Amino acid sequence: MTMADTPEEARFRDELRGWLRDNLPEGWGRTVFEPKDEDERARFRLEWERKLYRGGWNGIAWPKEYGGRGATLSEQAIFAEEMAHAAAPEAINIIGHNLTGPTLIHHGTEAQRRRFLPRILSCEDVWCQGFSEPNAGSDLASLKCRAVLDGDHFVVTGQKVWTSFAQYADWCFLLARTDPTAPKHQGISFLLVDMKSPGITLRPLKQISGESEFNETFFDEVRVPAENLVGELNAGWKIAMTTLTYERGPEDALGRQIRFKQELDRLLHTLSGLKHAGRSVIEDPLTRQKLGKAIVDLEVMRLNCLRSFSRLLHGGPRGADASMNKLYWSHVCQDMYERALDTLGPLAPLEDGDPLSPASGRYALSWLHSKAFTIYSGSSEIQRNIVAERVLGLPR
């Protein structure tokens, strides 16, 4: 694929850059930053998403009949890149925009699309994902949460875990077992659940970072209208695979690569100003070797994403190469933060507010966050199995 913008793509990129320049808070990234309090930060991000909607920048690749712009895949990738270049706030409704919406466009009824898609775009409804369970994470098909059809409702009972942003969510898409006698990949259905329904209990999980992005979610005989079933009864596994291919897709991974590159550039700047034994830390040969490898690894991440993206542009399916990308970037970026702490030395664990803390403690916090990279969106073990079976053709 050519990496140069077409004239139409260049106009799109310039329009987006201008809008971001005019609409991000004055001094953004220099004197103005996101709130540190977790709840305030969630409200700040949600208001930013609503501002994007008013500007016509939510769901840009969705069909126009559902409120999108009908943008091309290339324009969707440009959007992710420019949002990252501007260090724009990340989405609190990312599950709604990136997963729920595309899944409903592929598998939902027309009534479901008309009902849910406009409210996702406007961020009137925030969504969370009800897939993982305490004993069904990587082996998702072993889930035990059950849904029993009772007249015109399903009655849902069970538990989900690692439910990102559930404390802010209005709706949840849920995998539940609707036929306990069927093989484990069958007998699963895909339901849309109102989070205000009686019988739902949330328990935020305190992470090692001190934050509570994830939650335990309990369903105690929660009644879900049968019209909220997506696709056919007991055919939820196929629909979930569609959802996961979007979760691991190359468009947003291009933006992710830019944000990680920005983190590495900040580290280089920090190390340039940090002295050890009378000279800049970055002059140390071993340090330079570690940083050089990080630079190369991130560039390979970008090229991997472009390779997958090229396949999509040429009509290829969303497939197992998404697992290759996810497997690669999750380990590369974990390694980058490991190198950050190594090169910062004994100052690395110092928190924001300590006058000796390099970069306001951001790398110690990012290192803690990075421990989840090889778990969420499918663990590395599962990604390796997918690559082995579907890319390399190895036997089970």
MARBA-83189 format. One record per residue (C-alpha): residue number from 1; residue in three letters; y, z, x. Coordinates in steps of 0.25 Angstrom, whole numbers, always signed. Example, Ala and Ser with C-alpha at 12.3 -4.5 7.8 and 13.67 -1.06 7.14 Angstrom:
REM MARBA-83189
+-------+--------+-------+-------+-------+
! dolum ! drendo !     y !     z !     x !
+-------+--------+-------+-------+-------+
!     1 !    ALA !   -18 !   +31 !   +49 !
!     2 !    SER !    -4 !   +29 !   +55 !
+-------+--------+-------+-------+-------+
***
This chain:
REM MARBA-83189
+-------+--------+-------+-------+-------+
! dolum ! drendo !     y !     z !     x !
+-------+--------+-------+-------+-------+
!     1 !    MET !    +0 !    +0 !    +0 !
!     2 !    THR !   +14 !    -2 !    +4 !
!     3 !    MET !   +22 !   +11 !    +6 !
!     4 !    ALA !   +35 !    +4 !    +3 !
!     5 !    ASP !   +42 !    +6 !   -11 !
!     6 !    THR !   +43 !    -6 !   -19 !
!     7 !    PRO !   +58 !    -9 !   -24 !
!     8 !    GLU !   +54 !    -2 !   -38 !
!     9 !    GLU !   +48 !   +10 !   -30 !
!    10 !    ALA !   +60 !   +11 !   -21 !
!    11 !    ARG !   +69 !   +12 !   -33 !
!    12 !    PHE !   +60 !   +22 !   -40 !
!    13 !    ARG !   +60 !   +31 !   -27 !
!    14 !    ASP !   +76 !   +30 !   -26 !
!    15 !    GLU !   +77 !   +34 !   -40 !
!    16 !    LEU !   +68 !   +46 !   -38 !
!    17 !    ARG !   +75 !   +50 !   -25 !
!    18 !    GLY !   +89 !   +49 !   -32 !
!    19 !    TRP !   +84 !   +57 !   -44 !
!    20 !    LEU !   +78 !   +68 !   -35 !
!    21 !    ARG !   +91 !   +69 !   -27 !
!    22 !    ASP !   +99 !   +70 !   -39 !
!    23 !    ASN !   +90 !   +80 !   -47 !
!    24 !    LEU !   +84 !   +90 !   -36 !
!    25 !    PRO !   +93 !  +102 !   -35 !
!    26 !    GLU !  +104 !  +101 !   -25 !
!    27 !    GLY !  +100 !  +106 !   -11 !
!    28 !    TRP !   +85 !  +104 !   -15 !
!    29 !    GLY !   +76 !  +108 !    -3 !
!    30 !    ARG !   +87 !  +112 !    +5 !
!    31 !    THR !   +94 !  +124 !    -2 !
!    32 !    VAL !   +88 !  +123 !   -15 !
!    33 !    PHE !   +73 !  +126 !   -17 !
!    34 !    GLU !   +62 !  +129 !   -28 !
!    35 !    PRO !   +63 !  +143 !   -33 !
!    36 !    LYS !   +53 !  +153 !   -25 !
!    37 !    ASP !   +49 !  +160 !   -38 !
!    38 !    GLU !   +36 !  +153 !   -43 !
!    39 !    ASP !   +40 !  +153 !   -58 !
!    40 !    GLU !   +54 !  +149 !   -55 !
!    41 !    ARG !   +49 !  +138 !   -46 !
!    42 !    ALA !   +40 !  +133 !   -58 !
!    43 !    ARG !   +52 !  +133 !   -67 !
!    44 !    PHE !   +60 !  +125 !   -57 !
!    45 !    ARG !   +49 !  +115 !   -55 !
!    46 !    LEU !   +47 !  +113 !   -70 !
!    47 !    GLU !   +62 !  +110 !   -72 !
!    48 !    TRP !   +62 !  +100 !   -60 !
!    49 !    GLU !   +50 !   +93 !   -67 !
!    50 !    ARG !   +58 !   +93 !   -80 !
!    51 !    LYS !   +70 !   +87 !   -72 !
!    52 !    LEU !   +61 !   +76 !   -67 !
!    53 !    TYR !   +57 !   +73 !   -81 !
!    54 !    ARG !   +71 !   +72 !   -86 !
!    55 !    GLY !   +73 !   +62 !   -74 !
!    56 !    GLY !   +61 !   +54 !   -78 !
!    57 !    TRP !   +52 !   +58 !   -66 !
!    58 !    ASN !   +40 !   +65 !   -72 !
!    59 !    GLY !   +28 !   +57 !   -75 !
!    60 !    ILE !   +33 !   +45 !   -69 !
!    61 !    ALA !   +20 !   +37 !   -68 !
!    62 !    TRP !   +16 !   +41 !   -82 !
!    63 !    PRO !   +16 !   +30 !   -92 !
!    64 !    LYS !   +30 !   +28 !   -99 !
!    65 !    GLU !   +24 !   +30 !  -113 !
!    66 !    TYR !   +21 !   +44 !  -108 !
!    67 !    GLY !   +35 !   +47 !  -102 !
!    68 !    GLY !   +32 !   +42 !   -88 !
!    69 !    ARG !   +40 !   +31 !   -80 !
!    70 !    GLY !   +27 !   +23 !   -78 !
!    71 !    ALA !   +30 !   +24 !   -64 !
!    72 !    THR !   +20 !   +17 !   -54 !
!    73 !    LEU !   +11 !   +25 !   -45 !
!    74 !    SER !   +20 !   +22 !   -33 !
!    75 !    GLU !   +32 !   +28 !   -40 !
!    76 !    GLN !   +24 !   +40 !   -43 !
!    77 !    ALA !   +21 !   +42 !   -29 !
!    78 !    ILE !   +36 !   +39 !   -25 !
!    79 !    PHE !   +39 !   +50 !   -35 !
!    80 !    ALA !   +30 !   +60 !   -28 !
!    81 !    GLU !   +35 !   +56 !   -14 !
!    82 !    GLU !   +50 !   +57 !   -18 !
!    83 !    MET !   +48 !   +71 !   -25 !
!    84 !    ALA !   +42 !   +76 !   -12 !
!    85 !    HIS !   +52 !   +70 !    -3 !
!    86 !    ALA !   +63 !   +77 !   -12 !
!    87 !    ALA !   +55 !   +90 !   -11 !
!    88 !    ALA !   +56 !   +90 !   -26 !
!    89 !    PRO !   +50 !  +102 !   -34 !
!    90 !    GLU !   +35 !  +100 !   -37 !
!    91 !    ALA !   +30 !  +100 !   -51 !
!    92 !    ILE !   +26 !  +112 !   -59 !
!    93 !    ASN !   +20 !  +102 !   -69 !
!    94 !    ILE !   +13 !   +94 !   -59 !
!    95 !    ILE !    +0 !   +96 !   -67 !
!    96 !    GLY !    +6 !   +90 !   -79 !
!    97 !    HIS !   +13 !   +78 !   -72 !
!    98 !    ASN !    +2 !   +75 !   -62 !
!    99 !    LEU !   -11 !   +79 !   -70 !
!   100 !    THR !   -10 !   +81 !   -85 !
!   101 !    GLY !    -1 !   +69 !   -87 !
!   102 !    PRO !    -9 !   +58 !   -79 !
!   103 !    THR !   -22 !   +64 !   -85 !
!   104 !    LEU !   -17 !   +63 !  -100 !
!   105 !    ILE !   -12 !   +49 !   -97 !
!   106 !    HIS !   -26 !   +45 !   -93 !
!   107 !    HIS !   -35 !   +53 !  -102 !
!   108 !    GLY !   -26 !   +59 !  -113 !
!   109 !    THR !   -25 !   +54 !  -127 !
!   110 !    GLU !   -12 !   +48 !  -132 !
!   111 !    ALA !    -8 !   +60 !  -140 !
!   112 !    GLN !   -10 !   +69 !  -127 !
!   113 !    ARG !    -2 !   +60 !  -119 !
!   114 !    ARG !   +10 !   +60 !  -129 !
!   115 !    ARG !    +9 !   +75 !  -131 !
!   116 !    PHE !    +8 !   +80 !  -116 !
!   117 !    LEU !   +14 !   +69 !  -107 !
!   118 !    PRO !   +28 !   +70 !  -111 !
!   119 !    ARG !   +28 !   +85 !  -110 !
!   120 !    ILE !   +22 !   +84 !   -96 !
!   121 !    LEU !   +33 !   +75 !   -92 !
!   122 !    SER !   +44 !   +84 !   -97 !
!   123 !    CYS !   +37 !   +96 !   -91 !
!   124 !    GLU !   +38 !  +103 !  -105 !
!   125 !    ASP !   +23 !  +105 !  -102 !
!   126 !    VAL !   +18 !  +110 !   -89 !
!   127 !    TRP !    +3 !  +108 !   -86 !
!   128 !    CYS !    -8 !  +115 !   -78 !
!   129 !    GLN !   -22 !  +111 !   -74 !
!   130 !    GLY !   -34 !  +119 !   -79 !
!   131 !    PHE !   -45 !  +114 !   -70 !
!   132 !    SER !   -50 !  +124 !   -60 !
!   133 !    GLU !   -58 !  +136 !   -64 !
!   134 !    PRO !   -62 !  +149 !   -55 !
!   135 !    ASN !   -76 !  +142 !   -53 !
!   136 !    ALA !   -72 !  +128 !   -55 !
!   137 !    GLY !   -62 !  +123 !   -45 !
!   138 !    SER !   -67 !  +113 !   -36 !
!   139 !    ASP !   -79 !  +111 !   -45 !
!   140 !    LEU !   -71 !  +109 !   -57 !
!   141 !    ALA !   -82 !  +104 !   -66 !
!   142 !    SER !   -88 !  +118 !   -66 !
!   143 !    LEU !   -77 !  +123 !   -74 !
!   144 !    LYS !   -80 !  +133 !   -85 !
!   145 !    CYS !   -68 !  +133 !   -94 !
!   146 !    ARG !   -73 !  +129 !  -107 !
!   147 !    ALA !   -67 !  +122 !  -120 !
!   148 !    VAL !   -75 !  +123 !  -133 !
!   149 !    LEU !   -71 !  +114 !  -144 !
!   150 !    ASP !   -67 !  +122 !  -157 !
!   151 !    GLY !   -63 !  +113 !  -168 !
!   152 !    ASP !   -50 !  +106 !  -163 !
!   153 !    HIS !   -48 !  +115 !  -151 !
!   154 !    PHE !   -55 !  +118 !  -138 !
!   155 !    VAL !   -57 !  +132 !  -135 !
!   156 !    VAL !   -55 !  +134 !  -120 !
!   157 !    THR !   -60 !  +146 !  -112 !
!   158 !    GLY !   -60 !  +148 !   -97 !
!   159 !    GLN !   -52 !  +149 !   -84 !
!   160 !    LYS !   -44 !  +140 !   -75 !
!   161 !    VAL !   -39 !  +143 !   -61 !
!   162 !    TRP !   -29 !  +137 !   -52 !
!   163 !    THR !   -20 !  +133 !   -64 !
!   164 !    SER !    -8 !  +128 !   -57 !
!   165 !    PHE !    +5 !  +132 !   -64 !
!   166 !    ALA !    -2 !  +137 !   -76 !
!   167 !    GLN !    +8 !  +148 !   -78 !
!   168 !    TYR !   +19 !  +137 !   -81 !
!   169 !    ALA !   +10 !  +127 !   -88 !
!   170 !    ASP !   +10 !  +123 !  -103 !
!   171 !    TRP !    -3 !  +115 !  -103 !
!   172 !    CYS !   -16 !  +114 !   -95 !
!   173 !    PHE !   -26 !  +103 !   -94 !
!   174 !    LEU !   -39 !  +110 !   -93 !
!   175 !    LEU !   -54 !  +106 !   -90 !
!   176 !    ALA !   -64 !  +114 !   -99 !
!   177 !    ARG !   -79 !  +113 !  -101 !
!   178 !    THR !   -81 !  +108 !  -115 !
!   179 !    ASP !   -96 !  +105 !  -114 !
!   180 !    PRO !  -103 !  +116 !  -105 !
!   181 !    THR !  -117 !  +108 !  -106 !
!   182 !    ALA !  -112 !   +96 !  -100 !
!   183 !    PRO !  -112 !   +93 !   -84 !
!   184 !    LYS !  -101 !  +100 !   -78 !
!   185 !    HIS !   -92 !   +88 !   -76 !
!   186 !    GLN !   -94 !   +84 !   -90 !
!   187 !    GLY !   -91 !   +93 !  -102 !
!   188 !    ILE !   -77 !   +96 !   -97 !
!   189 !    SER !   -64 !   +93 !  -105 !
!   190 !    PHE !   -50 !   +91 !  -102 !
!   191 !    LEU !   -40 !   +99 !  -111 !
!   192 !    LEU !   -25 !  +101 !  -112 !
!   193 !    VAL !   -22 !  +116 !  -114 !
!   194 !    ASP !    -9 !  +122 !  -119 !
!   195 !    MET !    -6 !  +134 !  -110 !
!   196 !    LYS !    +0 !  +142 !  -121 !
!   197 !    SER !   -13 !  +142 !  -128 !
!   198 !    PRO !   -18 !  +156 !  -132 !
!   199 !    GLY !   -29 !  +161 !  -123 !
!   200 !    ILE !   -23 !  +155 !  -109 !
!   201 !    THR !   -21 !  +166 !   -98 !
!   202 !    LEU !   -15 !  +163 !   -85 !
!   203 !    ARG !   -16 !  +171 !   -72 !
!   204 !    PRO !    -8 !  +166 !   -61 !
!   205 !    LEU !   -15 !  +166 !   -47 !
!   206 !    LYS !    -7 !  +172 !   -35 !
!   207 !    GLN !    -9 !  +163 !   -24 !
!   208 !    ILE !    -8 !  +166 !    -9 !
!   209 !    SER !    +6 !  +160 !    -9 !
!   210 !    GLY !   +10 !  +170 !   -19 !
!   211 !    GLU !   +12 !  +160 !   -30 !
!   212 !    SER !    +4 !  +158 !   -43 !
!   213 !    GLU !    +4 !  +143 !   -45 !
!   214 !    PHE !   -11 !  +144 !   -49 !
!   215 !    ASN !   -16 !  +152 !   -61 !
!   216 !    GLU !   -29 !  +156 !   -68 !
!   217 !    THR !   -29 !  +151 !   -82 !
!   218 !    PHE !   -38 !  +158 !   -93 !
!   219 !    PHE !   -42 !  +151 !  -106 !
!   220 !    ASP !   -47 !  +160 !  -117 !
!   221 !    GLU !   -52 !  +152 !  -129 !
!   222 !    VAL !   -39 !  +143 !  -128 !
!   223 !    ARG !   -39 !  +133 !  -139 !
!   224 !    VAL !   -35 !  +119 !  -135 !
!   225 !    PRO !   -33 !  +108 !  -146 !
!   226 !    ALA !   -44 !   +97 !  -145 !
!   227 !    GLU !   -33 !   +87 !  -144 !
!   228 !    ASN !   -30 !   +92 !  -130 !
!   229 !    LEU !   -43 !   +87 !  -125 !
!   230 !    VAL !   -40 !   +76 !  -114 !
!   231 !    GLY !   -51 !   +65 !  -115 !
!   232 !    GLU !   -64 !   +67 !  -120 !
!   233 !    LEU !   -72 !   +80 !  -122 !
!   234 !    ASN !   -80 !   +83 !  -110 !
!   235 !    ALA !   -73 !   +72 !  -102 !
!   236 !    GLY !   -63 !   +81 !   -94 !
!   237 !    TRP !   -69 !   +79 !   -80 !
!   238 !    LYS !   -65 !   +64 !   -80 !
!   239 !    ILE !   -51 !   +68 !   -85 !
!   240 !    ALA !   -50 !   +79 !   -74 !
!   241 !    MET !   -53 !   +69 !   -63 !
!   242 !    THR !   -41 !   +61 !   -68 !
!   243 !    THR !   -32 !   +73 !   -67 !
!   244 !    LEU !   -37 !   +76 !   -53 !
!   245 !    THR !   -35 !   +62 !   -48 !
!   246 !    TYR !   -20 !   +64 !   -51 !
!   247 !    GLU !   -20 !   +77 !   -45 !
!   248 !    ARG !   -24 !   +72 !   -32 !
!   249 !    GLY !   -17 !   +58 !   -33 !
!   250 !    PRO !    -9 !   +52 !   -21 !
!   251 !    GLU !    +4 !   +50 !   -28 !
!   252 !    ASP !    +8 !   +65 !   -28 !
!   253 !    ALA !    +1 !   +67 !   -15 !
!   254 !    LEU !   +11 !   +58 !    -8 !
!   255 !    GLY !   +22 !   +68 !   -13 !
!   256 !    ARG !   +13 !   +79 !    -8 !
!   257 !    GLN !   +12 !   +73 !    +6 !
!   258 !    ILE !   +27 !   +72 !    +7 !
!   259 !    ARG !   +29 !   +87 !    +3 !
!   260 !    PHE !   +19 !   +91 !   +13 !
!   261 !    LYS !   +26 !   +82 !   +24 !
!   262 !    GLN !   +39 !   +89 !   +20 !
!   263 !    GLU !   +32 !  +102 !   +23 !
!   264 !    LEU !   +28 !   +97 !   +36 !
!   265 !    ASP !   +42 !   +92 !   +40 !
!   266 !    ARG !   +47 !  +106 !   +37 !
!   267 !    LEU !   +37 !  +112 !   +46 !
!   268 !    LEU !   +41 !  +103 !   +57 !
!   269 !    HIS !   +55 !  +107 !   +55 !
!   270 !    THR !   +52 !  +122 !   +55 !
!   271 !    LEU !   +44 !  +121 !   +67 !
!   272 !    SER !   +55 !  +113 !   +74 !
!   273 !    GLY !   +64 !  +125 !   +73 !
!   274 !    LEU !   +54 !  +136 !   +76 !
!   275 !    LYS !   +53 !  +141 !   +90 !
!   276 !    HIS !   +41 !  +146 !   +98 !
!   277 !    ALA !   +42 !  +150 !  +113 !
!   278 !    GLY !   +55 !  +143 !  +114 !
!   279 !    ARG !   +52 !  +130 !  +108 !
!   280 !    SER !   +50 !  +123 !   +94 !
!   281 !    VAL !   +37 !  +126 !   +88 !
!   282 !    ILE !   +36 !  +111 !   +85 !
!   283 !    GLU !   +36 !  +108 !  +100 !
!   284 !    ASP !   +22 !  +115 !  +102 !
!   285 !    PRO !   +12 !  +104 !  +104 !
!   286 !    LEU !    +1 !  +110 !   +95 !
!   287 !    THR !   +11 !  +112 !   +84 !
!   288 !    ARG !   +15 !   +97 !   +85 !
!   289 !    GLN !    +0 !   +93 !   +85 !
!   290 !    LYS !    -2 !  +101 !   +72 !
!   291 !    LEU !   +10 !   +96 !   +65 !
!   292 !    GLY !    +7 !   +81 !   +70 !
!   293 !    LYS !    -6 !   +82 !   +63 !
!   294 !    ALA !    +1 !   +87 !   +50 !
!   295 !    ILE !   +10 !   +76 !   +50 !
!   296 !    VAL !    -1 !   +66 !   +52 !
!   297 !    ASP !   -10 !   +73 !   +41 !
!   298 !    LEU !    +2 !   +72 !   +31 !
!   299 !    GLU !    +4 !   +57 !   +34 !
!   300 !    VAL !   -11 !   +54 !   +31 !
!   301 !    MET !    -9 !   +62 !   +18 !
!   302 !    ARG !    +2 !   +52 !   +14 !
!   303 !    LEU !    -6 !   +40 !   +18 !
!   304 !    ASN !   -19 !   +45 !   +11 !
!   305 !    CYS !   -10 !   +46 !    -2 !
!   306 !    LEU !    -5 !   +32 !    +0 !
!   307 !    ARG !   -19 !   +26 !    +2 !
!   308 !    SER !   -23 !   +33 !   -12 !
!   309 !    PHE !   -10 !   +29 !   -18 !
!   310 !    SER !   -12 !   +14 !   -14 !
!   311 !    ARG !   -26 !   +14 !   -21 !
!   312 !    LEU !   -19 !   +19 !   -34 !
!   313 !    LEU !    -8 !    +8 !   -33 !
!   314 !    HIS !   -19 !    -2 !   -31 !
!   315 !    GLY !   -26 !    +2 !   -43 !
!   316 !    GLY !   -36 !   +11 !   -37 !
!   317 !    PRO !   -41 !   +24 !   -45 !
!   318 !    ARG !   -37 !   +38 !   -43 !
!   319 !    GLY !   -49 !   +43 !   -36 !
!   320 !    ALA !   -56 !   +50 !   -25 !
!   321 !    ASP !   -45 !   +47 !   -14 !
!   322 !    ALA !   -36 !   +57 !   -21 !
!   323 !    SER !   -46 !   +68 !   -16 !
!   324 !    MET !   -45 !   +62 !    -2 !
!   325 !    ASN !   -30 !   +64 !    -3 !
!   326 !    LYS !   -31 !   +78 !    -9 !
!   327 !    LEU !   -41 !   +82 !    +1 !
!   328 !    TYR !   -33 !   +77 !   +13 !
!   329 !    TRP !   -19 !   +82 !    +9 !
!   330 !    SER !   -24 !   +96 !    +5 !
!   331 !    HIS !   -30 !   +99 !   +19 !
!   332 !    VAL !   -19 !   +92 !   +27 !
!   333 !    CYS !    -8 !  +100 !   +20 !
!   334 !    GLN !   -16 !  +113 !   +22 !
!   335 !    ASP !   -17 !  +110 !   +37 !
!   336 !    MET !    -2 !  +107 !   +37 !
!   337 !    TYR !    +2 !  +121 !   +32 !
!   338 !    GLU !    -9 !  +127 !   +42 !
!   339 !    ARG !    -1 !  +120 !   +53 !
!   340 !    ALA !   +12 !  +125 !   +48 !
!   341 !    LEU !    +8 !  +139 !   +49 !
!   342 !    ASP !    +1 !  +137 !   +62 !
!   343 !    THR !   +14 !  +131 !   +68 !
!   344 !    LEU !   +23 !  +141 !   +62 !
!   345 !    GLY !   +15 !  +152 !   +68 !
!   346 !    PRO !   +17 !  +167 !   +65 !
!   347 !    LEU !   +30 !  +163 !   +57 !
!   348 !    ALA !   +22 !  +155 !   +47 !
!   349 !    PRO !   +18 !  +167 !   +37 !
!   350 !    LEU !   +32 !  +172 !   +36 !
!   351 !    GLU !   +37 !  +170 !   +21 !
!   352 !    ASP !   +50 !  +165 !   +16 !
!   353 !    GLY !   +61 !  +175 !   +18 !
!   354 !    ASP !   +57 !  +179 !   +32 !
!   355 !    PRO !   +68 !  +175 !   +42 !
!   356 !    LEU !   +57 !  +170 !   +52 !
!   357 !    SER !   +49 !  +162 !   +41 !
!   358 !    PRO !   +49 !  +147 !   +45 !
!   359 !    ALA !   +52 !  +138 !   +34 !
!   360 !    SER !   +53 !  +150 !   +24 !
!   361 !    GLY !   +38 !  +152 !   +24 !
!   362 !    ARG !   +35 !  +139 !   +17 !
!   363 !    TYR !   +23 !  +136 !   +26 !
!   364 !    ALA !   +16 !  +149 !   +24 !
!   365 !    LEU !   +17 !  +147 !    +9 !
!   366 !    SER !   +13 !  +132 !   +10 !
!   367 !    TRP !    +1 !  +136 !   +18 !
!   368 !    LEU !    -3 !  +146 !    +7 !
!   369 !    HIS !    -1 !  +135 !    -3 !
!   370 !    SER !    -9 !  +125 !    +5 !
!   371 !    LYS !   -22 !  +133 !    +3 !
!   372 !    ALA !   -23 !  +127 !   -11 !
!   373 !    PHE !   -22 !  +112 !    -6 !
!   374 !    THR !   -37 !  +111 !    -4 !
!   375 !    ILE !   -41 !  +117 !   -17 !
!   376 !    TYR !   -32 !  +112 !   -28 !
!   377 !    SER !   -33 !   +98 !   -34 !
!   378 !    GLY !   -48 !   +99 !   -30 !
!   379 !    SER !   -53 !  +107 !   -18 !
!   380 !    SER !   -55 !  +100 !    -4 !
!   381 !    GLU !   -70 !  +101 !    -6 !
!   382 !    ILE !   -70 !   +93 !   -19 !
!   383 !    GLN !   -60 !   +83 !   -13 !
!   384 !    ARG !   -70 !   +81 !    -2 !
!   385 !    ASN !   -82 !   +79 !   -12 !
!   386 !    ILE !   -74 !   +69 !   -20 !
!   387 !    VAL !   -70 !   +61 !    -7 !
!   388 !    ALA !   -85 !   +61 !    -2 !
!   389 !    GLU !   -91 !   +56 !   -15 !
!   390 !    ARG !   -80 !   +47 !   -21 !
!   391 !    VAL !   -74 !   +41 !    -8 !
!   392 !    LEU !   -85 !   +42 !    +2 !
!   393 !    GLY !   -96 !   +40 !    -7 !
!   394 !    LEU !  -104 !   +52 !    -2 !
!   395 !    PRO !  -115 !   +58 !   -10 !
!   396 !    ARG !  -114 !   +71 !   -18 !
+-------+--------+-------+-------+-------+
***
